[in-house]
Amino acid sequence: MRWVVDASVALKWVLPESGQEAARRLLDSGDDLSAPELLLLEAANALIRHVRLRSISRIEAASAYRTIDVIFHAPQASEPLIPSAFRLALELGHPLYDCIYLALALETEAKLVTADGKFVTACQRGGYGGHVSLLH
């Protein structure tokens, strides 16, 4: 199976969060995992937020980021996805950032996996439910 992974799933690989076991099963599945460059930006930002909140140390954040960076050592360029993501964001009434992942899934004939239930619901309402899966 081919999956596009969003930051909400990737962060579960490196942070003790609800859904971590399901995320690790996906990572260990041997399935083809891809992501846009945006994932690295979103993951880095989330890790910085965790440091500010003092839930992890700077060293833990740096290690977590390196882990995600190694997993996605060749992420897909995000910029070419912007026109499709823009159209999807307008169509779904959802943030562009999330739609970058959906645009990549559609372009590569993969399925997007996310822990964002609101995004899954928006995709289902917009007719894209078959292209997205809630992490479970």
Summary of the structure (lengths in Angstrom):
residues: 136
radius of gyration: 14.4
end to end distance: 15.8
largest distance: 42.4
contacts: 427
relative contact order: 0.20
helix: 62%
strand: 12%
